[in-house]
Amino acid sequence: MKRVMLLAALAATIGTSAAASAQKLGDVTPYNFAFRIGLVYPVNDNLRDINDNFILLGADYTFTSQYLKNSDTFLSIDYIAKALNGDQGSYWPILINQRFYGQDGMYWMVGAGIVNADFTRTDTVFGARVGVGKNLGPNIFAEASFFWSDKIRGDLHANSIGFSLGYRF
């Protein structure tokens, strides 16, 4: 049932992305894709028992349509793992986010979606994030985010703070 829910959420996200890309409401930004790499630190003791810090690999797709004035809507997919070998101890936040701009290249963001976690068994739960970022150049940016998840099997939450450096193209 959980896999069906995950596949349905992914299909809805891809469908929304395709529909948003087909609209010609104006170019929000000259780039649509971004990749991020960083470190994530658990805030919960149960998650800290798995590992003291995690690696973050992330990708963003910014929709070309502007749904809210002076902001970007984007899909983020992050792979947060204790190691890159694919062993248990990872989670995938898949979120629809909104980025709001401030002064001097600063922005803040908020997002919601699902978190697919693989700690003891695979589980899919509701997740969200809030964060701040700064454009360091035309394509380079830095972000700090707080990830939150609903309760995962084994009395675990994927609540964590992440820091990443990214490149838009």
N, C-alpha and C positions, 0 to 999 in steps of 0.2 A: 504494500500500500504506500509506503514511504517513497519507494522508487517511482511509482506512478505519479505521486504528488510532485516529486522533483522534476520528472520529465514534463509534466503539465506546466509547471512554473517556467521551465526553460523554454518550452514551446511558446508560451504566452510572451515571454521576454523577447524572444527572437521575432515573433510576429509584430509586437509593438515597435521593435527596432526597425523592422523593414517598413512598416507603415510610416513611422516618423521620418525615415530617410527619404521616402518617396515625396514628401511634402516639400514645397519650395517657398517657405516663408521668410527666407533670408539666411545668410551665412552667419552663425553665431560666432564662430572662430575659424581660423584658417586650418586648424588641425582637428581630426576626429579621433585619432588613436593616441593612447599614452601607455607607457609601460613603467612600472615602479618596482623598486627593490628596497628592502629595508629589514628592520628588526621589530619584533613584537614581544612585549613583556606581559605575562599574565597578571591579573589582579586578584584572582581567586586562588585560594590555597589548593583546591583540588586540581586546577589546571597547572599550577606551579609544581605539583607533585609529579606531573608528567614530564615537564621540562621547565627550566628557569627562564629560557628565552626561545623564541621561535624565529624562523626565517620567513619573510614575506616576499612573494612574487605576485605582482598584480598587473592587471590590464584594464584600461578604461576605454569605452567608446562613447564619445559625445555626440548626441543627436544633433542633426543640423537644424531642427526646428527649435525656436525659442518659446517654451511653454509659459514661463513666468518672466516678466520684464527684468532685464539686466541680470539674467542668470542663465546657467547651462543645466540641462538635464543630461545625465550620463549613466551608463550601465558600468558597474565595476564588478570584476571577478578577481578574487584574491585567493591565492594558495598560501596558507599559513601552516607551517610544518616544523616539527622538531628537527628534522633532517630531510634532505632532498632525495633519499633513497626510496620513498614511497611506503615505508613502514607505518603502522598505526601511530597516531599522534598528530593528526592534521585536521584542518577544517577549511572549508571553502565558503566564505561569504559571497553571495551573489545578490547584489543590491542595485536598486534604482535610486539614484542620488540627485540632489539639486545643489548646485554651486552658486553662491551669492558673492558678488565682488564688492570689495571695499576700496580703500585708498592704497596707493603705492604697491600694487600687485598682490595685495593680501585678499584672501577669500575665506569663507567658511562654508561648510557643506553638511548636509544631513541626508541620510539614506535609510531605506528599509527593504527587506526581502527575506531570503532564506539563507540558512547556514547548514551546509552538509558536513557533518562531523564524523570522523573515523578515529575514535579513541579506543573503546572496547568493542563496539559494533557500530556499523554505520547508522546514523540517525540524521533526520532532516527536521530542523526547527526554525522558528521565526527569528530573524536577527535584524540589527540596526547598527548605525554608526553615526557619530558626529565628529567633526574635525575642523582644523584650520590649515591653511596652506599659504604659500607665498611663491609667486613667480620669480625665479632668480635670473631669468633671461628670457629670450623669445621662446625657447622650447624647454628649458629646464625648470623644475619646480620641486619644492620640498613640502611635505605634509606631515601632520601629526593627527592621529585619529583614535577615538575610543570605540572599540567594537563591543557590542552587547549581543548575547544570545539568550533565548529561552532555555529552559532546563533540558539538558541532554541526558540520555540514559546514564546511570551511574552517579546521579546527583552532581552533575558537572555543568558548568556554564563556560562558554568560550569568551568570557569578558576579559578584554586585554587592551593595552595601549600600544599603538604602532607608530613608528617613525619611518618615513620612506623618502627616497629621492627618485624623481621621475623625469621622463623625457617624452614630450609630445611631438607627434609628426603627422 
